[in-house]
Amino acid sequence: MQPVKINDKLSVAKQPALDDFPRLASAGFQTLINNRPDGEDAAQPGTAAEESAAAAAGMAYSHIPVTGPTLTREAVQKFRAEIDAAEGPVLAHCKGGTRSLTLWAISEVIAGNMRRDEVVEFGRSHGFDLAGAAAWLERNGY
């Protein structure tokens, strides 16, 4: 699992293994945000196990579960608030990293820091397909 640095505060990644948590903390991540609903995949550790592993590694932990169909403005705002409130670098993860970056990109458009027509290229430049984020923004009037 290799995090993709988005900016000085945020990196995104696919699902980390629990034994990755101490290494992530050693790499400087102070907060871990899990964007996966529990039970999405039989191989995922789950919220309780992740929260415990994050605490043991000295990281703050937040669970903001979303899927494409359940993505709301409130989830985007909560995600952005968690990053803004974090004291240091944040690692957000989902199954592959796309949902976490989707939340960030949408929050950037809502904040006026990015235009909707820049979202797909922004994702591509980081190795992700953000067509779903662009579609969400269009459906929701951004």
N, C-alpha and C positions, 0 to 999 in steps of 0.2 A: 504494500500500500504506500504509494508516493503522493503526498499532498501537492496540489497545484496552487501556487501562490497567485492570488488575485490582486492583492495590494499589501501594504505593510501590516494591515490589521487582519485580513481574511485570507485563508486558504481553504480549499475544498478538496474532498477526497471520496473515494469509494469506501465501503464499509471496512473499518479497521477491526482487526482481531483484538481481543482483550489484552493479549500480551504485547500489543503495539503501544498501549497507553503510556507506560513508563518512558518509552523512546520518544513519543510525541511530546510529553512534558519536558524531557531533556532537550528537545529541539526548540523549546521556548513557548510552546502553546500553553496558554493559561486557561482557556475555555474551550470546551467541546460542545458543539450543538449537533444533536441527532435529529435528522429530518425524516426518519423512517417510522411509520406506524409499527407497533409491535405485531408480530405474527405475519409480517409481509413475506417472510422467507424462513424456511426451517433452519437455515444455517446462521441467521443473525442472532447475536447474543441477547438482545432485548434491552429495554430501558433500565430495569433494575440492575442487571449485571453491568451495563455500561456506566451507570451512575456510580456504582460501587467502585469499579475499576478507575474511573476518573478521580474520585475522591482519594483513593489509595495512591494515585500518581500525583496528587496535589493540584488537580485541575477542577475548575468550576464546570458544571454540567447543566445543559438545558435540553429539553425534549420538545420539539416543535414539529409534530408529525404532519406531513402533507403527502398527497398524491396529486397527479395532474387534475383529476376531476374534483378534488376537495380543496384545491388551493383557493384561499380567500385573501382579501386585502388585510384582514386582521392578522392572519398568519405572517404575511409579508411585513407588516408593521412590528409584530412581536420579534421576528427574526432580526430586523434592522435595529430595534431597541436593544436586543441582547448584544449585538456587535458593538453598538455605540457605547453601551455601559461597561463593556469588558475592559479590564485594566491593561491587557496586553493582547498578543496574537490569539486569534480564534481559528479553530479548525471546525468547519461544518461538514457533515457527511450525510450521505444517503446511500443507496445501493451502489451507484456509480459516480456520483458527484454532480450530475445534471440538475437535480431538484434543488440542491443547495445553491448552485450558481444561478438557477432560475429565480429563486427568492431574492438573491442579491441584485440581479439585473433589474427585476421588476421594481425593487425598492429604489434603485438609482433613477429609474424613469419617473417614478412618483415624486421623488425628491427634486427632480429637475436637473439632475447631474448627467443624464444621458437621454437621447431621443429614442423613441421606439424603433426607428429605422436603423439604429446603430446596434441593437441588441444581438441580432444573429451574427454579425461580424465580431462583436465582442466575445461571444461564446466560441466562435470558430478560432479566434486568436488564442484561446486558452484550451482548445482541444475538445470543446463541447458543442452539441447541437441545441441551440436555444430557440428553435422555431416555435416550440410550445410556449415559451415565455412571450414571444412576439405576438402569437395568436391570443394569449390571455390578455395582454395589454390592449389589443385591438377590440376584443369582445367587451372589455371593461372601460372602454372610452378613453384610453390613453394614447 
